[in-house]
């Protein structure tokens, strides 16, 4: 090929054989024809396969020198015909091997440029010798050019078919099914009452999600869900399964929010219903897979103080830089209720502020504050959830209460396959009427994760900690927990295929309900997640 181009140096346009990197459809190190049916390779503007912008001078190529044998040919093609480009790093790679298909692609690009010059009445820039040579080359490579055009036509036809049959130009449809088999493996009584839910059960949570973007930077998220999974009733909130639902198969809109950027470093989310803390900020836990992945239990999924915020409202996150971000959020559980002492601001609510720090790629630490009204913790003992202040027979609260919660969460990547994490949370609740007083609630956990254990995409995890425990109380009828119950959980998430994962796991509760008189309880679960 080098001899060939030397012979044709008198006619620079012929050296379009070196233009194969100029064709946007066929850029790359491998044969462009072999990639013509893989447009996804060119999807990212950051990949090496993308071509650089049109050069205006041969001096823009860092690897082309005036002493190179093809320098004059390249200079003529750049400055006379304007039909040459290079790689994103400003190199030309002129010594690279050239296939006949690549030659045909480059020739086709040069022909297009010549036709453009002629069409714009600048045909005098192309001499007869060039045109004659190009005509001869077009004849010699007629088979390759025909093959090239045929494959381009095929791609265009497939693209047209996809556009005609796609679900939407702005919306992506995705779904998920979580199927669970669970049972109480051991344990007989809690607080003097026999555990009645000792039968093996099977349930499923199905979700259909519509992810819409109008600008490419925003997201309108709509999720429809049906969930008939029930968590085993062992007489205490401890050990609850995160993916459990209401036990019915009725479908409803489970989540609806709109996320959009407000400047380069600020993001806003408006939540219509079923919002949670993880929609606003990171919970800094490798096991937080929203029930479909990661931890099996509600406690193991995230710091329990996060469960005091939920409903409809607004969230905003500002990233000061790559290492520091501030998130603020307000969600109300009674936002759509117009009755007295309800609504967006007069009913139950949770207000969150979190500062997330990333000193390095492997370390993340978050400091969280939540102020809430009439929001109990979702895990822990009966006392820690303020059960004594729960509903009367007429459905009203015995006592309204407000809480201030403080939490710290951390995740440390010791290696690529070992992640150490954990959290600590403290809640101070005080009653506002009825039996006035205050109560202090603590919880903490240590987690150890093993990503890609045995296979890429797998995850093994161990969680050990204390679910919310009422450590002190001066509220009449609400006694503190006398003992300490430990939550120990282990699971192994196995990636069967790209769309199916299977997760067996066990939850061991010592002295359930923080009462040493209760026998230990072991809950087993087998979760299978289908994603599509």
C-alpha positions as CSV (number, residue, x, y, z in Angstrom):
1,X,0.0,0.0,0.0
2,X,2.9,2.3,0.7
3,X,4.3,1.8,-2.8
4,X,0.8,2.3,-4.2
5,X,0.5,5.7,-2.5
6,X,4.0,6.8,-3.5
7,X,3.1,6.1,-7.1
8,X,0.0,8.3,-6.8
9,X,1.5,11.2,-4.9
10,X,1.2,13.4,-7.9
11,X,-2.6,13.1,-7.4
12,X,-3.2,13.7,-3.7
13,X,-6.9,12.8,-3.8
14,X,-5.9,9.2,-4.5
15,X,-4.3,8.9,-1.1
16,X,-7.7,8.9,0.4
17,X,-6.9,5.3,1.4
18,X,-5.5,7.0,4.5
19,X,-8.8,8.5,5.2
20,X,-10.4,5.4,6.8
21,X,-10.4,7.2,10.2
22,X,-12.3,10.0,8.7
23,X,-15.6,8.1,8.2
24,X,-17.7,8.6,11.3
25,X,-19.6,5.4,10.8
26,X,-16.4,3.2,10.7
27,X,-13.9,4.7,13.1
28,X,-11.9,2.3,15.3
29,X,-8.9,0.0,15.4
30,X,-10.8,-3.0,13.9
31,X,-12.3,-3.4,10.5
32,X,-15.1,-0.8,10.2
33,X,-17.2,-3.1,8.2
34,X,-17.2,-5.7,10.9
35,X,-18.6,-3.1,13.3
36,X,-21.3,-1.6,11.0
37,X,-24.0,-3.7,12.7
38,X,-22.8,-2.5,16.2
39,X,-23.8,1.2,16.4
40,X,-23.6,1.0,20.2
41,X,-19.8,1.0,20.0
42,X,-20.0,4.7,18.9
43,X,-22.6,5.7,21.5
44,X,-20.2,7.2,24.0
45,X,-18.4,10.4,23.0
46,X,-15.6,9.5,25.4
47,X,-14.5,6.3,23.7
48,X,-11.4,6.0,21.6
49,X,-13.5,4.9,18.7
50,X,-14.9,8.4,18.2
51,X,-13.3,10.6,15.5
52,X,-11.9,14.0,16.2
53,X,-13.4,17.2,14.6
54,X,-12.4,18.2,11.1
55,X,-8.7,19.3,11.0
56,X,-7.7,22.4,9.1
57,X,-3.9,21.8,9.0
58,X,-1.7,18.7,8.8
59,X,0.3,20.2,11.7
60,X,-2.5,19.3,14.0
61,X,-1.4,15.6,13.8
62,X,1.1,15.0,16.5
63,X,2.5,11.9,14.8
64,X,2.9,13.4,11.2
65,X,6.2,15.2,10.4
66,X,7.3,17.2,7.3
67,X,9.9,14.5,6.7
68,X,7.3,11.7,6.4
69,X,7.0,10.3,2.8
70,X,3.3,11.0,2.7
71,X,3.4,14.5,4.3
72,X,2.6,16.4,1.0
73,X,-0.3,14.1,0.2
74,X,-1.8,14.6,3.7
75,X,-1.2,18.3,3.5
76,X,-3.0,18.5,0.2
77,X,-5.9,16.4,1.4
78,X,-6.3,18.6,4.5
79,X,-5.8,22.0,3.1
80,X,-7.1,21.5,-0.4
81,X,-10.0,19.1,-0.2
82,X,-10.8,19.2,3.6
83,X,-11.7,15.5,3.7
84,X,-9.5,14.1,6.4
85,X,-9.7,13.7,10.2
86,X,-7.8,11.7,12.8
87,X,-8.2,10.1,16.2
88,X,-9.5,12.0,19.3
89,X,-5.9,12.3,20.7
90,X,-4.8,14.3,17.6
91,X,-2.9,11.4,16.0
92,X,-3.2,10.0,12.4
93,X,-1.5,6.6,12.8
94,X,-0.4,6.5,9.2
95,X,1.6,3.3,9.5
96,X,-1.4,1.2,10.6
97,X,-2.4,-1.7,8.3
98,X,-5.2,-0.9,5.9
99,X,-7.9,-3.3,4.8
100,X,-9.7,-3.1,1.4
101,X,-13.0,-2.3,3.3
102,X,-11.3,0.6,5.0
103,X,-9.9,1.8,1.7
104,X,-13.4,1.7,0.3
105,X,-14.8,3.6,3.2
106,X,-12.2,6.3,2.8
107,X,-12.6,6.5,-0.9
108,X,-16.4,6.9,-0.5
109,X,-15.8,9.8,1.9
110,X,-13.5,11.5,-0.5
111,X,-15.9,11.0,-3.4
112,X,-18.6,12.6,-1.3
113,X,-16.3,15.6,-0.7
114,X,-15.5,15.9,-4.4
115,X,-19.2,15.8,-5.3
116,X,-19.8,18.5,-2.7
117,X,-17.1,20.8,-4.2
118,X,-18.6,20.3,-7.7
119,X,-22.1,21.0,-6.4
120,X,-21.0,24.3,-4.9
121,X,-19.4,25.5,-8.1
122,X,-15.9,24.9,-6.9
123,X,-15.1,22.1,-9.3
124,X,-12.0,24.0,-10.5
125,X,-10.3,22.8,-7.4
126,X,-10.5,19.3,-8.7
127,X,-8.3,18.7,-11.8
128,X,-9.0,16.2,-14.5
129,X,-6.2,13.9,-13.5
130,X,-7.7,13.5,-10.0
131,X,-11.2,12.8,-11.4
132,X,-9.8,10.2,-13.8
133,X,-7.9,8.5,-11.1
134,X,-10.9,8.5,-8.8
135,X,-13.1,7.1,-11.5
136,X,-10.6,4.3,-12.0
137,X,-10.4,3.6,-8.3
138,X,-14.2,3.6,-8.1
139,X,-14.3,0.9,-10.8
140,X,-11.6,-1.2,-9.2
141,X,-13.3,-1.1,-5.8
142,X,-16.9,-1.4,-7.1
143,X,-17.5,-4.7,-5.3
144,X,-16.3,-3.3,-1.9
145,X,-18.3,0.0,-2.4
146,X,-21.4,-2.0,-3.3
147,X,-21.0,-4.2,-0.1
148,X,-20.5,-1.0,2.0
149,X,-23.6,0.7,0.6
150,X,-25.6,-2.6,1.1
151,X,-24.6,-2.8,4.7
152,X,-25.4,0.8,5.3
153,X,-28.8,0.3,3.8
154,X,-29.4,-2.7,6.1
155,X,-28.5,-0.6,9.1
156,X,-30.8,2.2,8.0
157,X,-33.7,-0.3,7.5
158,X,-33.1,-1.8,11.0
159,X,-33.0,1.7,12.5
160,X,-36.3,2.6,10.8
161,X,-37.9,-0.6,12.1
162,X,-36.7,0.1,15.7
163,X,-38.1,3.6,15.5
164,X,-41.4,2.4,14.2
165,X,-41.9,-0.2,16.9
166,X,-40.2,1.3,19.9
167,X,-42.4,1.8,23.1
168,X,-41.7,5.5,23.2
169,X,-39.2,8.1,22.1
170,X,-38.9,9.4,25.6
171,X,-39.8,6.5,27.9
172,X,-38.1,3.3,28.9
173,X,-40.1,0.4,30.2
174,X,-38.5,-1.8,32.8
175,X,-39.8,-4.3,35.4
176,X,-38.9,-6.5,38.3
177,X,-40.4,-9.5,40.1
178,X,-39.2,-10.6,43.6
179,X,-40.4,-14.1,44.5
180,X,-39.8,-15.1,48.1
181,X,-40.0,-18.3,50.1
182,X,-39.7,-17.7,53.9
183,X,-40.3,-19.5,57.2
184,X,-39.5,-19.3,60.9
185,X,-36.8,-22.0,61.2
186,X,-36.6,-22.0,65.0
187,X,-38.2,-20.2,68.0
188,X,-41.4,-21.0,69.9
189,X,-42.7,-18.0,71.8
190,X,-42.1,-14.2,72.2
191,X,-43.4,-12.3,75.2
192,X,-45.3,-15.4,76.3
193,X,-47.3,-15.7,73.0
194,X,-46.8,-18.7,70.7
195,X,-45.4,-17.9,67.3
196,X,-48.2,-18.7,65.0
197,X,-46.6,-18.0,61.6
198,X,-44.5,-21.2,61.4
199,X,-45.7,-22.3,58.0
200,X,-43.5,-22.0,54.9
201,X,-44.9,-19.2,52.8
202,X,-44.5,-18.0,49.2
203,X,-45.1,-14.5,47.9
204,X,-44.1,-12.1,45.2
205,X,-43.6,-8.4,44.6
206,X,-44.1,-7.3,41.0
207,X,-43.1,-3.9,39.7
208,X,-43.5,-2.2,36.3
209,X,-41.5,1.0,36.0
210,X,-41.7,3.8,33.4
211,X,-38.5,5.9,33.2
212,X,-39.1,9.1,31.1
213,X,-36.7,11.8,30.1
214,X,-37.7,15.0,28.3
215,X,-34.3,16.7,28.1
216,X,-31.8,13.8,28.6
217,X,-30.9,15.1,32.0
218,X,-34.2,14.8,33.8
219,X,-36.2,11.8,34.9
220,X,-39.9,11.2,35.4
221,X,-40.2,7.9,37.3
222,X,-43.5,6.0,37.6
223,X,-43.8,2.7,39.4
224,X,-46.8,0.4,39.6
225,X,-46.6,-2.4,42.2
226,X,-48.5,-5.4,43.6
227,X,-47.1,-7.1,46.6
228,X,-48.6,-10.1,48.5
229,X,-45.5,-11.0,50.5
230,X,-46.0,-11.1,54.3
231,X,-43.2,-11.0,56.9
232,X,-43.4,-13.7,59.6
233,X,-45.2,-12.4,62.7
234,X,-43.0,-13.3,65.7
235,X,-44.5,-10.8,68.1
236,X,-41.9,-8.1,67.7
237,X,-41.0,-5.7,64.8
238,X,-37.5,-7.2,64.8
239,X,-36.5,-9.3,61.8
240,X,-39.0,-7.7,59.4
241,X,-38.4,-8.5,55.7
242,X,-37.8,-5.3,53.7
243,X,-39.6,-6.6,50.6
244,X,-42.8,-7.5,52.5
245,X,-46.0,-5.8,51.5
246,X,-49.7,-5.7,52.5
247,X,-50.5,-9.3,51.5
248,X,-52.8,-8.4,48.6
249,X,-52.4,-8.5,44.8
250,X,-53.9,-5.2,44.2
251,X,-51.8,-3.0,41.9
252,X,-51.3,0.7,42.6
253,X,-48.9,3.5,41.9
254,X,-46.2,2.8,44.4
255,X,-43.8,5.7,43.5
256,X,-44.0,8.8,41.4
257,X,-41.3,11.5,41.2
258,X,-39.6,13.9,38.9
259,X,-35.9,14.5,39.2
260,X,-34.1,17.4,37.3
261,X,-30.9,19.4,37.5
262,X,-30.9,22.9,38.8
263,X,-27.5,24.1,37.5
264,X,-24.4,21.9,37.1
265,X,-24.0,20.8,40.7
266,X,-27.6,20.9,42.1
267,X,-30.3,18.3,41.6
268,X,-33.9,18.6,42.7
269,X,-36.5,15.8,43.1
270,X,-40.3,16.4,43.5
271,X,-42.0,13.4,45.0
272,X,-45.7,12.8,44.6
273,X,-46.1,9.7,46.8
274,X,-44.2,6.9,48.5
275,X,-41.0,8.8,48.6
276,X,-38.2,7.6,50.9
277,X,-34.8,8.8,52.2
278,X,-32.9,6.8,49.5
279,X,-34.7,8.9,46.8
280,X,-33.2,12.0,48.2
281,X,-29.8,10.9,49.4
282,X,-27.4,7.9,49.7
283,X,-27.9,5.6,52.7
284,X,-24.2,4.6,52.4
285,X,-24.8,0.9,52.7
286,X,-23.7,-1.6,50.0
287,X,-26.6,-3.8,51.1
288,X,-29.3,-1.3,50.3
289,X,-30.9,-2.9,47.3
290,X,-34.5,-1.7,48.0
291,X,-35.5,-5.3,48.9
292,X,-34.7,-6.7,45.5
293,X,-31.0,-7.0,46.1
294,X,-28.7,-6.9,49.1
295,X,-30.0,-7.4,52.7
296,X,-33.2,-9.3,53.3
297,X,-34.3,-7.5,56.5
298,X,-35.6,-4.0,57.0
299,X,-32.9,-3.4,59.6
300,X,-30.0,-4.6,57.4
301,X,-31.1,-2.4,54.4
302,X,-30.3,1.0,56.0
303,X,-30.0,2.9,59.3
304,X,-33.5,2.7,60.9
305,X,-33.6,6.5,61.4
306,X,-34.1,6.9,57.7
307,X,-37.5,5.3,58.0
308,X,-38.8,8.3,59.8
309,X,-39.0,10.2,56.5
310,X,-41.5,9.1,53.8
311,X,-44.4,10.3,51.7
312,X,-44.7,13.3,49.3
313,X,-42.5,16.3,49.2
314,X,-39.3,17.8,47.9
315,X,-35.6,17.0,48.0
316,X,-32.5,18.8,46.8
317,X,-28.8,17.7,46.7
318,X,-25.9,20.1,46.0
319,X,-22.5,18.7,45.2
320,X,-19.8,21.2,46.3
321,X,-17.2,18.9,44.6
322,X,-16.5,15.2,44.1
323,X,-15.9,14.8,47.8
324,X,-18.6,16.7,49.5
325,X,-22.4,16.9,49.0
326,X,-25.3,18.3,51.0
327,X,-28.9,16.8,50.8
328,X,-32.0,18.4,52.2
329,X,-35.5,16.9,52.1
330,X,-39.0,17.2,53.4
331,X,-41.6,14.4,53.0
332,X,-45.1,14.2,54.5
333,X,-47.1,11.0,55.0
334,X,-50.4,12.9,55.0
335,X,-49.8,15.3,52.1
336,X,-53.0,14.4,50.3
337,X,-55.3,14.4,53.4
338,X,-57.3,17.7,53.7
339,X,-58.8,16.8,57.1
340,X,-57.8,18.8,60.3
341,X,-54.3,18.2,61.6
342,X,-53.2,16.6,58.4
343,X,-52.1,17.8,55.0
344,X,-48.6,18.7,53.8
345,X,-47.5,20.7,56.8
346,X,-49.8,19.9,59.7
347,X,-49.7,16.1,59.6
348,X,-46.9,13.5,60.0
349,X,-43.7,14.5,58.3
350,X,-40.0,14.0,58.2
351,X,-37.3,16.6,57.4
352,X,-33.8,15.4,56.5
353,X,-30.4,17.0,56.3
354,X,-27.4,14.9,55.3
355,X,-23.7,15.8,54.7
356,X,-22.0,13.1,52.6
357,X,-18.2,13.1,52.5
358,X,-16.0,11.0,50.2
359,X,-12.4,11.4,51.2
360,X,-11.4,8.8,48.6
361,X,-13.0,6.5,46.0
362,X,-13.1,3.7,48.6
363,X,-14.4,5.7,51.6
364,X,-17.9,7.3,52.1
365,X,-19.1,8.8,55.4
366,X,-22.5,10.5,56.0
367,X,-23.8,12.6,58.8
368,X,-27.6,12.7,59.1
369,X,-30.2,14.7,61.0
370,X,-33.9,14.0,60.8
371,X,-36.7,15.9,62.5
372,X,-40.0,14.1,62.4
373,X,-43.6,14.3,63.7
374,X,-45.7,11.2,64.5
375,X,-43.2,8.9,62.7
376,X,-42.2,5.7,64.5
377,X,-39.1,3.6,63.7
378,X,-39.9,0.7,61.4
379,X,-37.6,-1.8,63.2
380,X,-36.8,-2.6,66.8
381,X,-38.7,-3.6,69.9
382,X,-42.3,-2.8,70.5
383,X,-41.2,-0.2,73.0
384,X,-38.7,1.4,70.6
385,X,-41.5,1.9,68.0
386,X,-43.5,3.7,70.7
387,X,-46.2,1.1,70.4
388,X,-47.8,2.3,73.6
389,X,-48.6,5.6,71.9
390,X,-50.2,4.0,68.9
391,X,-53.8,4.2,67.7
392,X,-56.9,4.2,69.9
393,X,-60.0,2.2,68.9
394,X,-61.3,5.3,67.1
395,X,-58.2,5.6,65.0
396,X,-56.7,8.6,66.7
397,X,-53.3,8.8,68.4
398,X,-53.1,8.6,72.1
399,X,-50.3,11.1,72.0
400,X,-48.7,13.2,69.3
401,X,-44.9,13.1,69.5
402,X,-41.9,14.6,67.7
403,X,-38.5,13.2,67.3
404,X,-34.9,14.3,66.6
405,X,-32.7,11.7,65.2
406,X,-29.0,11.7,64.5
407,X,-27.0,9.1,62.5
408,X,-23.6,8.4,61.1
409,X,-23.0,5.9,58.3
410,X,-19.8,4.7,56.8
411,X,-18.5,2.4,54.0
412,X,-14.9,1.5,53.6
413,X,-13.6,-0.5,50.7
414,X,-10.7,-2.4,52.2
415,X,-10.1,-4.1,48.8
416,X,-12.1,-4.4,45.6
417,X,-13.8,-7.5,47.1
418,X,-14.1,-6.6,50.8
419,X,-16.2,-3.7,52.0
420,X,-16.5,-2.8,55.7
421,X,-19.5,-0.6,56.7
422,X,-21.9,0.2,59.5
423,X,-23.9,2.9,61.2
424,X,-25.1,4.2,64.5
425,X,-28.4,6.0,65.2
426,X,-29.9,7.9,68.1
427,X,-33.4,9.2,68.4
428,X,-34.9,11.4,71.1
429,X,-38.8,11.4,71.1
430,X,-41.0,13.5,73.2
431,X,-44.8,13.4,73.6
432,X,-46.7,16.6,72.9
433,X,-49.9,15.8,74.8
434,X,-51.3,13.1,77.0
435,X,-48.6,11.4,79.0
436,X,-45.9,13.9,78.4
437,X,-42.3,12.8,78.6
438,X,-39.2,11.8,76.6
439,X,-37.7,8.6,75.4
440,X,-34.2,7.8,74.0
441,X,-33.7,5.1,71.4
442,X,-30.4,3.7,70.1
443,X,-29.4,1.4,67.3
444,X,-26.2,0.4,65.6
445,X,-24.7,-2.2,63.2
446,X,-21.5,-3.4,61.6
447,X,-21.6,-4.8,58.0
448,X,-19.1,-6.8,56.0
449,X,-19.6,-7.2,52.3
450,X,-17.9,-9.4,49.7
451,X,-18.7,-8.1,46.2
452,X,-18.1,-10.5,43.3
453,X,-17.5,-13.5,45.6
454,X,-17.2,-16.5,43.3
455,X,-18.4,-14.7,40.3
456,X,-18.7,-11.1,39.0
457,X,-22.0,-9.7,40.1
458,X,-22.4,-11.8,43.2
459,X,-22.6,-10.3,46.7
460,X,-22.2,-12.0,50.1
461,X,-23.0,-10.1,53.3
462,X,-22.9,-10.3,57.0
463,X,-24.8,-7.8,59.3
464,X,-24.5,-7.7,63.1
465,X,-26.1,-5.1,65.3
466,X,-28.8,-4.0,67.7
467,X,-32.2,-3.0,66.3
468,X,-33.7,0.2,67.8
469,X,-33.8,-0.2,71.6
470,X,-35.5,2.1,74.1
471,X,-32.7,2.8,76.5
472,X,-34.6,5.4,78.7
473,X,-38.1,6.7,79.2
474,X,-40.0,8.9,81.6
475,X,-43.3,8.5,79.6
476,X,-46.0,6.8,81.8
477,X,-46.8,3.4,80.5
478,X,-43.7,3.2,78.2
479,X,-41.0,1.3,79.9
480,X,-37.5,1.0,78.6
481,X,-36.1,-2.3,77.2
482,X,-34.4,-4.2,80.1
483,X,-32.3,-6.4,77.9
484,X,-30.5,-6.4,74.6
485,X,-31.4,-8.3,71.5
486,X,-28.8,-8.9,68.7
487,X,-29.6,-9.0,65.0
488,X,-27.3,-11.3,63.0
489,X,-27.9,-11.7,59.3
490,X,-26.1,-13.5,56.5
491,X,-27.0,-13.9,52.8
492,X,-25.4,-14.8,49.5
493,X,-26.6,-13.1,46.4
494,X,-25.8,-15.3,43.4
495,X,-26.1,-13.8,39.9
496,X,-27.5,-16.7,37.8
497,X,-27.8,-14.6,34.6
498,X,-27.8,-10.9,33.8
499,X,-31.5,-10.9,34.7
500,X,-31.9,-13.4,37.5
501,X,-30.4,-13.5,40.9
502,X,-31.0,-16.0,43.8
503,X,-30.4,-15.0,47.4
504,X,-30.6,-17.4,50.3
505,X,-30.2,-16.0,53.7
506,X,-31.0,-16.3,57.5
507,X,-31.8,-13.8,60.2
508,X,-30.9,-14.8,63.8
509,X,-32.5,-12.8,66.6
510,X,-31.2,-13.3,70.1
511,X,-33.6,-12.4,73.0
512,X,-36.3,-11.0,70.6
513,X,-38.0,-7.8,71.6
514,X,-34.9,-7.1,73.8
515,X,-36.2,-9.6,76.4
516,X,-34.0,-12.4,77.7
517,X,-37.1,-14.4,78.6
518,X,-37.8,-14.9,74.9
519,X,-36.3,-17.8,72.9
520,X,-34.0,-17.0,70.0
521,X,-35.7,-16.8,66.6
522,X,-34.2,-17.8,63.3
523,X,-35.9,-16.7,60.1
524,X,-35.0,-18.2,56.7
525,X,-35.7,-16.7,53.3
526,X,-35.0,-17.6,49.7
527,X,-35.3,-14.6,47.4
528,X,-35.3,-14.8,43.6
529,X,-35.2,-11.5,41.6
530,X,-36.1,-11.3,37.9
531,X,-35.2,-8.0,36.2
532,X,-36.2,-7.0,32.7
